[in-house]
Amino acid sequence: MIEFGFKELRLHRISAAIGPDNAASIAVAERLGMQYEGRIRDHVFTNGAWRDSLLYAVLSLH
């Protein structure tokens, strides 16, 4: 998907907002070369409460 985004869609940046407790998604993001950029506090409202998200992103090399 990363390759498709950069080559076919000509994106400059691909990002993911991941729940802090979602270790599997964090591992996938890091395996894809995404870097941790920070925490977005109270980013999404789910299950009756506001939740933080961790922001990961990768930039095109072109």
N, C-alpha and C positions, 0 to 999 in steps of 0.2 A: 504494500500500500504506500509506503514512504516513497519508493521509487516511482510509482505511478503518479503520486502527487507532485513530485518535483519534475519528472520528465514529461508526462502527458498533460498535466494541468498547469505546469509551469508556476507552481507555488513557490514563494520565497521562504515561508515559515509554516511548520506544522506543529500544533500544540495539543496538549491533553490536560484536562483538569481531572485529577484523580483523588478519590477519598483517601485520607491519611491512613486508614486501616486496611486498605486494599493492597496488600503486599504483592499479590500476583500481578496486578496491573502495573505497579511500580517497577517490578522486575522486567516486564515486557517492554515498557517504555525505555528503561535503561539499556536493555539488550538491543533495541532499535537505534541506539545512539542519541536518545533524547537526554537533555540535561535538566536537572532540577533548577528552577528559576525562583521559586518562592511559594509562600502560602497565601491563599486568598481566604481571608476570614469571613465566616458567615456567607459563603458563596451560594449555596443551594438550600432550599427548604424541603426536607424529606422526612417522612415518618414523624411529622409534628414538631420538628426542630430545625434550626439553622445549622448547617454543617460547613466545615472548612473544606477546601480543596487544595491539593498540591499541584502546582503548575510545572509541567515538563514541556520542553520544546526542542526542536531541531531546525536548523537553518539550512537552506540550499547552499551548496558550495559554488554556485554559478551566479 
